[in-house]
């Protein structure tokens, strides 16, 4: 596909990198010559220094013939205007990042009336991710596939867990719930496990299950924590606002601490039912006074990554059973993964890039099996990809035991119609099925996981 990206910040740079790897023809536009030169050299893409909303810039970069135009600058209005002009110019699809809460209630109107195919609010999407984590507090991360019918959960194996020192082939004898353990990180090593693999305490592992059976799976694994009823939010960001609204709607008690008096007053006025405190969320005396240790969950959402990390570690030390930490910088998230082993980490910029990538894959017209959804898991050491199996694919029509998969790949789940199948050797994939593959190497087609 021919793709034009306006804005080469963290989101734009990540998109450029991943789309180039997937062999798309990418042109990136930014006002910074230094940033453009770096991306051109690192990613082998076309770069253009200029204003992405200017018709002259769009004309010279071939927007009229592009398959997808993506505006992800830090300015909402510039993104919207760039997409409107691109749509009128001839771009087949347009995507805009829109962060302002003022636009959140009119996204559907903007899509229908302004010719923008996809509008993404990173803070809102992050709030949804945190809300999912709070629904399943035993997991450090939850990803969804097959329109929400399949979940991929990440957990950490502890001493005393039914999984500790268990050989995978004996899993069904220990828990009577249909799940498939499909990826494990032990230290720095990422493993796609086989039946003889032995799980050890400290392993970070991913397993697939249907949304319907996920609560039973956590219970069978001895990971069913008490339901979260109270949540402390530190930092009055846009994400905090969206999250607080979702939590209040779900009937949870919410207290929010914000250092800015102006923001605190505005949040108190807009969040009916929440307790809003004006104060420094890094002040231990204030946290003690506001009852940090009595909360079921604490979510660190300030605009400073280091503060969020320290807050999450402190909350865990005070006995808060579930902590969530927002980190904007990927390298910092990876650097602190061991320190925050029991904490769920969310990265808004990475999440936004992933949503755009999934949209592009969903609409891309290619022959054969095509990627519909893709997540990076285990700190990028593996991928979880959802494919739609095509007629004539080498993977359909045969029991899985007859398929010879390349090393580092496992078929983790199959969705056939409304039926979710945790596969075994007798499972047969049919054309049109959604197939979840866990892989240590990126693939453009489902059939590429097979040996020649």
N, C-alpha and C positions, 0 to 999 in steps of 0.2 A: 504493500500500500504506500501511496505518497502522502506523507504526514508533515504538516507544518506546526511547529510549536513556538508560541510567543511567550517569552519569559524563561530565562535560564537560571532561575534560582534553584533551590534544593529539589523542588518537585520537578521543574523543567529539566534539570540535569539528570535526575534519575530516570525520567521518561525517555529522554534522548538515549541514554545508555542502554536501557532494556529494549527499546524499539529497534535500535541499531543492531543489537545482538540477534534479534529475531528477523533481521534482513529486510526491514522496511526502509524505504527511501525517506530520510528525515532531513528537514530543513529547520534550523532553530534560529529565532530572531530575538535579539536583546540589544539594549542600548549600550551595554558594556563591551567594548572591543576585547578587553582582556579575558572576560568570561567566554566570549564566543571563540576566541583563538584556542583556549584550553579545551573546549568541547570538540572543536574540529580536529585537533591533534589527538585527543584521547579516544574519540568515538568514530572517526572517519565519516563525519556527516557534513552537510553544507551549512555554513554559518552566514548570517547577515546581520550587520550592525544597523539598527534603525528602529523606528516606532512601528510596532505591529498593528496599530490601528489606522495607520496612514494607507490610503489606497495605493499610493506609489510604491510603498514597501511591499504590499500584498501582490501588486501586479508584477513586480520584479522577482518575487520569490515563487511565483506560479501557484498562488492560492486558488485561482480559478479552476485549476485542474487537479487539486489535491483531493484525496479521499477523506481526509479528516484534518480539521483545523482545531488546535488546542490552545487556549489562552489561560496561562497560569501565572500571570504577574501578581505582584502584591496589591494591585489596585482593582477593586471589583468593577468599577465603571469602565476602566480601560479594557478589561476582559470582556465585558458585555458588549461594548462598542466594537471591539475587534471581531467578535463572533458575528455580530449583525452585518458588518461590512463584508466579512468573508462569505456569509450565506448569500448575500446579494451578488457577490462577485462570482460565485459558482461552486464554492466548496460543498462537497456532498454531505458532510456532517460537521457539526461544530460542538465543542466542549468548552465550558467556562468554569473557572473556580470563582465562587462567590461566597465571601465569608460573612458579610454583614448580617446581623440579626434582623435588620430592617427589611431585608429582602427575603427572609426565610419563609414568610407566609405567602409569598407570591411567586415562588419558584415555578409552579405549574403554569401560571399565567405567562411568565416570562418565556418558558419553553414553547408554549402554544402560539404566542403572539409575536415573539421576537426572532423566531427561526433558530433557536438554540436547542440542539438535540439533547444535551446532558449538562445539567448544572450541578456542581458539587460544592457542598459546604463542608470543609474539612472538620470544623469544630463539631458540627452536628453528627457527622459520621463517627467521630471519635467518641462522642457521648453515647451513641448507640452501641459501640464496641464495649465501652465500660459497663453499660447497663447489662449487656449479655454476660459479661464476666461476673457481675454481681448476682445475676440469676443462678449461676453455677460457681459458687465461691471456691470449690475444691479444685477447679481448673485454673491454670495460669493463663490460658488462652483458649478461645473457642472460635473456630472457623466454620463457615456453613457452605454447603453445596446443594445441588439439585433443588433449587428454590426453597431452601430451608428444611428439606426432608432429611438431610445427612449432616452430621456434625463431626468435625475433627477436633478432638480435645487434647490439650497438652497437660500433663501432670508430672509431678516429681515423686519418685518412689522413695518412701521413707522406711526406716527400720520398723519392723513389725507389720508392714503392709503385706497383704496376701500375695502380692506380686514379688516381694523380695526373695531372691534366690530361686525363683520359679523358672523351670524350663518351659518355653512357649508352647510346646506340644502338649503340655499338661494343663493349659489354661482352662479348658472346658471342664476339667474335673474340679477346679477350684471355684470358679464362678459360673453360675447358670444363666448368663446373659450373653447375647450375641454381640461381641465386639471383635475387632481385629487390631492388634498392636502392629503398627506398620513402620515406625521410625523411632530410633533411640539415639540420644546424644549422651556419650559417656566421656567426660572430660572434654577434649577437643575433637573427639572422633564421632562422626555420624554414621550410624549403622542401619541398614535395611535388614531386619532380622529374619532368620529362618526358624524352623521348628526346634532346632537344637540350641537356639540362643538362650542363655540364662540371664534373667533380669537381676540387676544388683541395686542395692540401696544407693540413692544419689542419682540414678539414671533419670534423665528427662525423656519422657516418651510420649508419642502421639498414638491415639487409637481412634478408629472410626466406629460410629454407632448411629442408628437412626435417631432422630430427634425424640421420637416416642419412647425409646428405651434408654436414653442417656441418663435420666435420673436413677433408674434401676441399676445401671452400670456403676455409677458412683457409689451407690449403696453397697453393691456386691463387692466393690474394691475397698470398702471401709473408708471411703472418702466423703461420705455424706455429712457435710458440716451443717450446723443449724442455719436455718433460713435467716438471711440478713434483713433486719428490721430497721436499723439505724445507720446512717452514713454521715461521716464528717468530710466535707469538701474544703480544701485549703487552696485559695486562689479564686478570684472572681472573674475568671476568663469567660469567653463566649461558650467554651466547652462546659464550664461549670453551670452556666445558665441553662443550656439544653439538658444537661444531665440531671440537674435539680428538678426541672419540670417533669422529666420522665420518671424519676424516683418518687416524686410526690404523687404523680398519677397512679403509681403502683402501690401507694399506701405506705410508703416508708417515711420515717422521720429523718429530716435533713437539716443539718446545721452547716452553715457556710461561713468561713473566715476570710475576710478581704482587708488588706492593709489600707487601701485608698478609701477615704470617707465618701467621696463622690460616687465611686462604684458601689460601695456597700449600700448607700441610700437607694441608688437606682435598682439594685438587685432586690432589696427588701420590698420595694414598691411593686416590682414585677413578678416576684415569686411568692404568691399567696400560700401561706402554710409553712414556709421555710423559716428557720431561725438564722438571721444574718448578723454576724458580729464584725465590727470594725476593729481590726487589730493585726498584729504581726504573727502570721501563722508559724513562724520559726521560733517564736518566743516560748520556751518550755513552760514557763510559769502560766502563760495564757492557755496553752494546750491542756495543762493540768486543771486549771480553773474551769475550762469548758468541758471537762470530762472525757478527754481523749480515750482513756483506757476503757471507758464504758461503751464505746461504739463498736458495732459489729464490723464496720469497714471504714477505712480512711483512704481518700483519694487525693493525691497531690497534683494539683493542676495550676501551679504558678507558671509564670513565663520564664523561669530560670531553672534549667535542667538540674543543676547541682543542688538547688534547694529542694526540688522534688525528690531527688535520690536520698538526701539526708532525712527529710521528713518521713519518707516511707520506711527507712531503716529504724528511725526512732519510734514510729507508731508500732512496728512489729515488736520492738523491744518492750514497749509498754503493754503488750498483750493483745493488741488489735488482731483479730484472726484473719482478716482479709485486707491487703493493701494493694493499691493500684497507683502506678507512677507514670506520669507523662514525661517522655523524653523526646525532644525534637531532633537531636543529632544521633544518627545511626551509629557512628563510631563510639560515642559515649555509651549508648545502650549496650553494645557488644562488650565494651570494656568493663561494665559494671554488672554483667549478667550473673556472675557468680555471687557477687555481693547482694544481689536482689533475687536470689534463687527462688524464694517463696512469694515473690511479688509479681503481679501482672504488670507488664510494661506495655504502654501504648505509644505509638509514634505517628502523630497526625500526618506529617508530610509523606511518610512511607505509605500510609494507608490511602491517602489521596491518589498517589501514583498508582497504587495497586488497583483501585477502583477504575481509573481511566484505562489501564492496561486490560482489565477484564472486559470493559465495554468494547474496546477495539477488537479484542479476540472474538467477542460474541457476534459482532456485526461483520467481521471479515469474511468475505466470500472466497473460500478455497475448496479444492476438491479433496475428497477423502475425509478422514477423521480430523476434527479441528478442536483446538483448545477453547473451552467455554469459560473456565475459571481457573486461576492459578494463584497460589499463595507461596511465598517463601516461608519456610519453617526452620526451626532449630538454628536460629541466627544465620539463616541463608545457606546452611549446609545441605539442605534438601528442598525439594519443591513438591507441593501437592497440586496436581493438575486434574481438572475435570474435562473429559472429552465426550463428544457425542460419537458413538461408533457408527461408521458408515457401511452401507451395503458393499460387499466385496472386500472389506478390510480383512487382513490376515488374522485378526484377533476374534472375529465373530464365527459362530457356528460350531465351535469345538469346546469340549470340556477344558477347564483351565489346566488340568493335570497334563494335557497333551501339548500345551503351549510351552515353548522354550523362551523364557524371558532372559534378557541380558542382565548381568550382575548389576546390583544396585537399583533394581526396580521391583515393585510389588503392586498388584492390583488390590486396593484396599476396600473398595465398596462398589456396588453396582445398583443403579436405580432404574428399574424397568417399569414404566408407567408410574403408578403410585406405590409400587412395591420396592422396598429397600432390602437389598440382599448383601449380607456379610459373606463374601465368597469362600468357597472351599474348592477342592479339586474337581468336583462334579458340576460346578457352576458353568453355565454356557451364556456367553454374551451375544445378544441379538442386535441387529441394526436398529439404531434409534435409542439404544440404552445410554444412560449417562454412566460413565466409568471413571472412578477416582483412582488415579495412579500416583503413588509416592515414588519419587525418583531422585537420585543424587546427581543426575545430569539432565539438562534442559532438552526437551524434545518438541518438535513442531508437529509431529503426527503420532497418533496412538500406536500405529504399526511399527514405529521405530524402536519400541521397547523389546521387540522380538529379535531373536538371533536369526541370522541368515540361514 
